[in-house]
Amino acid sequence: MSKYENTMVLYMSLSSMKKVMERFRKYYPADFPIAIVYYAGYAEKEKVLKSNLKNIEEDVKKMDEKWLGLAVLGKRAE
C-alpha cells in the first residue's frame, strides 16, 4: 500500500488504533494525514478530527467516542 498514494478508510478501527497505527508507522511518515469521522451520516452528531500519524493516538484519547469512527488516511484526510 505504501508505494501508492491512495486514500484508505478503516471502519471501526478506534478500539485497535494503537495496533493499526504501529503498522502504518513502519511505512508512512509522521506527518501522514489522518482524519477520524465520528458518527458519519448523523448530521447532528457528526464530528471530524484531523490529525497525523504522529499525534493521532493522543488526539483520539481526547474524544468521547471510543468505538464508532471511520479513520481516513491519506491526502484526502487533510
LINQUI-V997943 format. One record per backbone hydrogen bond with DSSP energy under -1.0 kcal/mol. NH is the residue of the N-H (numbers start at 1). CO is the residue of the C=O. Records with the same first field share a line. If there is no record, write none. Layout:
NH=CO  CO
//
This chain:
4=1
8=73
10=71
12=69
17=14
20=16
21=17
22=18
23=19
24=20
25=21
27=24
28=24
32=29
34=51
35=72
36=49
37=70
38=47
42=39
45=42
46=42
47=38
49=36
51=34
53=32
54=30
56=52
59=55
60=56
61=57
63=60
69=67
70=37
71=10
72=35
73=8
74=33
77=74
78=75
//
